[in-house]
Amino acid sequence: MTINLNNGIDTPLIGYGTYGLGEKEIEQALALGYRSIDTAHGYGNEAEVGKAIKNSGLPRDQIFVTTKVTNGVQRENNVQQEFEQSLINLGLDYVDLYLIHWPVKEKFVQTWLEFEEIYAKGKARSIGVSNFQIYHFEELLKVAKVTPVLNQIELHPYLTQEPLIAYCKQHNIVPQAWSPLGAGKANLVEDTTILEVAKNHNKTPAQIILRWDIQQDIVTIPKSANSGRMKSNLEIFDFELTQEEMSAITALNKDMRTGPDPDNFTF
């Protein structure tokens, strides 16, 4: 299952997050059926991602590869240089999606203009952002010639970010959830509401949460090193949550972040 981005390119509704993971886990994910792989220059594993893709034997055009620019490079105005290094690390001629990892103050607009140059050269099939709030978009869209295709944000039932999601959809920007299961810090899989819905469908709590994402047209990129959970996380297309169940899960919101705050980060 895929969703169409605003430049006409399709991306899978579910992908594989690779932060902290290596070649073995990424190879396993591809073997299980993941066709979207999310990495970043700052993760330090682009080379491992590239090796796993090569070893998979899958045609390049069957794998959607995302990577991201680091904050330090944004500050140093070396964006295009790091992008070329990312391609070398990955062993690829192009990436499917290149993201601004964080909206570095006084730099992200200039970074975006450089992204537009990379996009024009065809070395990134799509360009987007990560961790952007509404006011970041308002500043960016004043000068952007290319609208971001996607905004990758922390999003889960305890952090629903409904105003931001509505803004993105209004501007034809696909939302994507990182840490969709709360990164093990929010105990989402033990929430009584989610457990009840899981029981109703004979599914795991994680599957319920991921299904809640995709029924809102939110792309999701769960991460796991466990092959059983990797497989289970893909098995979310054979059932559907009711509107009442969707609303009950959304109502769990606590505005609870498990990761850095895009309004206040210093790295």
N, C-alpha and C positions, 0 to 999 in steps of 0.2 A: 504493500500500500504506500502510495506517495501523495505528496501535496505539491501543487504548482506554485513556484515562486514568481515574483512580479516581472522577471525577465524571461519567463517562458520555460525555465528549466525545472524539472521535477526533482524533489529530494524525498527519500524515504521518511515515513512518519516516525519510525523508530530507528535510532542509531546506537552506536557503541561508544561510550565515553572511555578514554584511555588514560586519564590522569593517574600517574603512579604505576602504570602497568607496562609490561614488556612484550617482546616479540611472541612468546609462547601463547599468552592470553589473547593477543590480537589475531593470531593465526586460528586459534580455536573459535573465536567469535565469527570469523569469516567462514569457517567450515560449518558452523551451525546455521548460517544463513544471514548474518548481518551484512548489509551492503552499504552502510554509512558509517564511517570511522571519523571520530572527532579527536583531534590532537591540538597541540600548540607548540610554538617554538620554546616557550617557557617550561613546558613539561619535560623537555630533554629526551623525548623518546620518538622524535620524528624519524630517525634512522630505523628504529625498530618497527615502526608502522610501515615504512617503505619495504623493509625485508619481508614482513608478514604478507603484504600485498603481492610481492613478487613470488613468494613461496606458495601462495594460495592457488596459483595457476589460473585465476579468474581474469577475464578480459578487463583492461583498465576502465572501459566505459561502463562496466557493471558496478563499480565501486565509487561512492560519493565521498570524497576526501575533503575534510575541513581542517585548516590550521589557522593560527592567530599570531598577530604581531605582539611583541613584548612592550611593556611600559617604558623601560629604559631606552629602547630604540626609538620610540615615539619622541621622547624628550631630547634625544641626540639627533633627530632628523635623519636617521639612517634606515628608514622604512624599506625602501626598495632594495637596499643591500641585504637586509635580513630576509626579505622575501626570497631573493635569489638563493640565499643559503638554505632556506627551508626547502626549496625545490631540490637542491643538491642532497640535503639530508634525506628527503623522502625518495629520492631517485626517480622523480617524476618530471614530466615536461610542463605540467599544469596542475593546479588544484581546482576542485569544484567550488569551493567556498573559502574566501579569506576574510577573517574577522578582525576588527579592532577589539583587542581582548578587554581593555578597560578604557573608559573615557577620561584620559589624562587631561587635566585642566590646562587650558590655553594651548593644547596641542592636538586634540582629537579632530578639529576641523581641518587643519593642515594635513594630518595623517589621512583623512578621507580623500582629500584632493590627490594625494599620491596613490591611494587605492584606485581612484578613477583612472589614473594613468596605467596602472597594472592591469585593470579590467579592459581598457582599450586595446592593450597589446594581446589580449586573449590568454594570458598566463593564469588568470583566475577566471573561471567561468561565471562566478557570482561573487559579489562583495557584500559584506554585512557588518554588523556590530554585535557587541556583547556587553551586557551590564549597563545599557543605556537607559536612563530615565526620560520622562517626557520632555523636561527642559533641555536635555542634551539634544534630543531630536529637533526641538524648535530652533536651536542654534545651528545645528548641522544643515537642516533643510533650507535655511536661508541662502546657502551657497552651493549646495550639492546639485550637480547635474544628473547624477545617478542616485535614485532612492535605494537605500539599503534593502536587501531582499529579506533579511532575517535579523532578529534580535535575540541573542542567547542570554537568558537570565536565570537566576535562581528562582525556581517555581515548584511548589508542591502544595498539598492541601492546607498546610499551616502558613503558607506565604503565597496567596493566590494572585496578588498584584492585579486585581481586576481593572482599575483605571488604566494602567499601562497596557494591559492586553487589549482593551477596547481601543486605545489610541493606535496601537500597532495595526490592528485589523482595519481601522478607519483609513490608514495610510497604506494599506496593502503590504504590510511588513509582517512576515510570518513570525510568531513567537516560538521560541525553542526553550525547553526546560532543562537546565543543568541541575544536578542533585535532585532529580524528580522524586526520589524516595527519602529525601532529608539527610542524605550522607551518613546515615546511621546515628545521627545526633538528636533527631526529633522524636524517635520511637513511633514513627507513623504507622509501622506495620503492627503495632500493638494498640492502636486507637480503636475503641469499642465500636464506633460507627463504621469504620473501614472493615473491621472484623465481621460485623454483621452483614455488610454487603457482600463480602467475600464468601461467607457461608451461603448466602442466597444463590450465588452463582457457581459454587463449588470451585472457586478460584483462590489464589493466594492474595494476601493483602497487597503485595507489590503489583500483581497483575491488575487489581482493581484501580490502583493509583495511576498506573500507566494508561489504562483504558480511559480513565477520567481525563487525562491529557488529550489523547487523540480524538476523543469525542468533541473536544473544543477546538479541533484543528490546531493543537499545540504539538509541535514536533518534540520528541523526547529522546534523551540520550543517557539511559541508565548505565552505570558502571558496575561490573562484578568480575571477580577473578574465579568465581565458582562456576563450573560448567553447567551444573544443574540449574542454577539461577539464571545464567546467560540464556539457556534454552527456554526456561519458563517465561522470562521477560519478553520473549518474542511471541508467545502464545496468547495474544490479546485481541485477535481478530475474529474469534469464533463465538463472541457473545457481545451483548450490548447492555449498558447501564440504563435504567429508567431515568426519566427526568427528575423524579423524586430523589433517586439515589444520587444523581449528579448534584442536585441542589444541597442535599445533606452533606456531601463531601466538601463542597465549596464553602458551606457555612462553618466549617472547622477552622477557617482562617484565624490566625493569631498575629499576623504580620511578623512572624518569627523567622529571622535569618539564621542559617547555619554557617554561612560564608561571609566574606567581607561585604561591607556596605558601599554601594557605588557612589554614594554621596560623600563618604569619608574613608578614603583609603590612602595609604602613604607609601605603598611599595611601587 
